[in-house]
Amino acid sequence: MTVDRDTRAVLAQNYHPLDVVLVEGEGSWVTDVQGRRYLDFLAGYSALNFGHRHPALVEAATRQLGRITLTSRAFDHDQLAPFALGVTRLTGTDMLLPMNTGAEAVETAIKAARKWGYEVKGVPAEQATIIVAEGAFHGRTTTIVSMSTDPEARDGFGPFTPGFRIVPYGDADAVAAAIDATTVAMLVEPVQGESGVLIPPADYLTRLRALCTDADVLLVLDEVQSGLGRTGTTLAQELSGVQGDLTTLGKALGGGILPVSAVVGRRDVLGVFTPGTHGSTFGGNPLACAVGLAVVDLLEPGTLQERARTLGVVMTAHLDALVAEGLLSSVRTTGLWAGLDVAVPGLSGRGLCEQLAARGVLAKDTHGDTIRLAPPLTISEEDLTLGLDVLGDVLRKAARRTGMDSVEG
Ligand SMILES: *Cc1c(COP(=O)(O)O)cnc(C)c1O
């Protein structure tokens, strides 16, 4: 299906999508304009953790569409308090500030950390610094790309926001060396999603937690992608037994229906915001809160997190076998989330995703030879295995075409 030239003329080309035009989705499956069906192994970068049009989420949204959808924060509505109570209960946190997109949640955390630094920690005016990690992805605003190390995300968008120190990801010693009296926060993803599901050393988060506590620095964990069940726990930080002072949530919080994000964390930190100091017209709107609360209801029993763990074992076994065959050079998995590096000469991540799409499986490359798999947590084991078998098949055929001698058959 090719997009005609008129469309290209009117649509900004800030994406390079695969050549599919989707019209319908249900659960783990989507259908294109020609009626072809595909397994969705990307799940909206984890925004679709519960699959397409999960009945409970559609029900919550439909019910709220028949009541009230927008009030602005100038007035309260009856979904806001239950949403705040639900998300803080689910995450074991004290307080919530609702926003819309992940980038806005990160911006909110940056502002909270700076204000806390000046008003509570006593950092001299305009001096606050925040430590961030190389290869991080926290969104696309001008301030957030100021702390990016990805030239594609940065080039041409300066001048940048000052006040960030960038250290290698996974290196707690580098964080220790970067902390000084001006440091208000360390902002980091527990698992780097866009970088290709990079998992830091096992003691990384616990060491960061101790460093931050000792130096009176806030640990801000960006769980926009890693949070809400993906890693087999409600939050990825639980795997290390740490709690961030602030945690950003997004993507799956909107149930694949609309953008819903939030910062949750310590009351004495989010408490620095007073009326008028921060806000959003759409943040915490009734429709968003109704859907977000239904997401909390889906996660509260813990069965989806358990599913992510169980299915993750199945996925890891399949992918490890492809590494053993020499088709992948490495694989990183946590829960139902995988980053894999293609080892077939001449086959790029993009090329692999194109061939997968032709065989009815949708995935997306992150960088170069790396692709990420993040199927819905609701996927059946049968569908998961089906998609992974297609992946193996596509890799094997591509390897045979290049005459790769490490591959048999
Ligand atoms: C996707 C993502 C964001 C940005 O979310 P948007 O809703 O696209 O603004 C921020 N942080 C992480 C870790 C993400 O994966």
Ligand as a Chemical Component Dictionary entry (heavy atoms), coordinates in Angstrom:
data_LIG
# 
_chem_comp.id                   LIG 
_chem_comp.type                 NON-POLYMER 
_chem_comp.pdbx_formal_charge   0 
_chem_comp.three_letter_code    LIG 
# 
loop_
_chem_comp_atom.comp_id 
_chem_comp_atom.atom_id 
_chem_comp_atom.alt_atom_id 
_chem_comp_atom.type_symbol 
_chem_comp_atom.charge 
_chem_comp_atom.model_Cartn_x 
_chem_comp_atom.model_Cartn_y 
_chem_comp_atom.model_Cartn_z 
_chem_comp_atom.pdbx_ordinal 
LIG C1 C1 C 0 7.859  7.437  25.117 1  
LIG C2 C2 C 0 8.680  7.928  26.268 2  
LIG C3 C3 C 0 8.590  9.258  26.718 3  
LIG C4 C4 C 0 7.790  10.298 25.990 4  
LIG O1 O1 O 0 6.435  10.031 25.963 5  
LIG P1 P1 P 0 5.498  10.830 24.915 6  
LIG O2 O2 O 0 4.112  10.433 25.332 7  
LIG O3 O3 O 0 5.865  10.375 23.543 8  
LIG O4 O4 O 0 5.764  12.275 25.125 9  
LIG C5 C5 C 0 9.307  9.607  27.835 10 
LIG N1 N1 N 0 10.080 8.722  28.471 11 
LIG C6 C6 C 0 10.205 7.450  28.069 12 
LIG C7 C7 C 0 11.070 6.505  28.838 13 
LIG C8 C8 C 0 9.521  7.010  26.932 14 
LIG O5 O5 O 0 9.682  5.761  26.498 15 
# 
loop_
_chem_comp_bond.comp_id 
_chem_comp_bond.atom_id_1 
_chem_comp_bond.atom_id_2 
_chem_comp_bond.value_order 
_chem_comp_bond.pdbx_ordinal 
LIG C1 C2 SING 1  
LIG C2 C3 SING 2  
LIG C2 C8 DOUB 3  
LIG C3 C4 SING 4  
LIG C3 C5 DOUB 5  
LIG C4 O1 SING 6  
LIG O1 P1 SING 7  
LIG P1 O2 DOUB 8  
LIG P1 O3 SING 9  
LIG P1 O4 SING 10 
LIG C5 N1 SING 11 
LIG N1 C6 DOUB 12 
LIG C6 C7 SING 13 
LIG C6 C8 SING 14 
LIG C8 O5 SING 15 
# 
